[in-house]
């Protein structure tokens, strides 16, 4: 299984966002009830691998149609602000 890429991140204040690209090695999505990006870290410091592309390492949203055994099976995901939180915009309830 290959981890899906974070194809776009619209959360510019995140430490792992560089030019709308996620540079974290892997993100975790969800808190069981909400598809937030648990890896989101609001700071002016920048981290991650500037040459890498973020991927989804785990997903706690068991009710998402892309979730199989707590692993994301979407081809790619988008992260952005939804209700003032950094959320997985690819989340889709079954």
C-alpha positions in Angstrom: 0.0 0.0 0.0 1.3 3.4 -0.9 0.3 6.4 1.3 -1.7 9.0 -0.6 -0.1 12.4 -1.2 -1.3 15.7 0.2 -1.8 17.3 -3.2 -2.6 20.7 -1.8 -2.5 22.5 1.5 -4.3 25.7 1.8 -3.3 26.3 5.4 -0.5 28.8 5.0 0.1 29.2 8.8 1.0 25.6 9.2 4.7 24.8 10.0 4.7 22.2 7.3 3.2 24.3 4.5 5.6 25.7 2.0 4.1 27.4 -1.1 0.8 25.5 -0.6 2.6 22.2 -0.4 2.7 19.9 2.6 6.3 19.1 3.6 5.5 16.8 6.6 6.7 13.3 5.9 3.2 12.1 6.9 0.1 13.6 8.4 -2.6 12.1 10.6 -6.3 13.0 9.8 -9.2 13.1 12.2 -10.1 13.0 15.9 -12.7 10.3 15.3 -15.5 12.9 15.0 -14.0 15.6 12.8 -11.6 15.2 9.7 -9.1 17.7 11.0 -5.4 17.6 10.1 -3.9 16.5 13.5 -0.4 17.4 12.2 -1.4 21.0 11.8 1.0 23.3 13.8 0.4 27.0 13.7 3.7 28.8 13.8 5.9 31.1 11.7 8.7 28.4 11.9 8.9 26.1 8.9 9.6 22.4 9.2 9.5 19.2 7.2 11.4 18.2 4.2 11.4 21.0 1.6 12.1 18.6 -1.2 9.4 16.1 -0.1 5.7 15.8 -0.6 3.5 15.2 2.4 1.5 12.0 2.6 -1.4 10.6 4.8 0.1 8.2 7.3 -3.1 7.5 9.2 -6.8 8.4 9.3 -9.0 8.2 12.3 -12.2 8.9 10.3 -13.6 5.3 10.1 -16.8 6.7 8.5 -15.0 8.1 5.5 -15.5 6.3 2.2 -11.7 6.4 1.6 -10.9 4.8 4.9 -10.0 1.1 5.0 -8.7 -0.2 8.3 -7.8 3.3 9.4 -5.7 3.9 6.3 -6.6 6.4 3.6 -7.2 4.9 0.2 -7.8 8.1 -1.7 -5.5 8.8 -4.6 -4.6 12.2 -3.1 -6.0 14.5 -0.4 -6.5 18.2 -0.1 -6.1 20.1 3.2 -7.7 23.5 3.8 -9.7 25.6 6.2 -13.2 24.5 6.9 -15.0 26.1 9.9 -11.8 27.8 11.0 -9.9 24.4 11.3 -7.3 22.7 9.1 -9.4 19.9 7.7 -9.0 17.1 5.1 -11.2 18.4 2.3 -11.2 15.0 0.6 -13.2 13.5 3.5 -16.5 12.0 2.4 -18.9 10.2 4.8 -20.1 6.8 3.7 
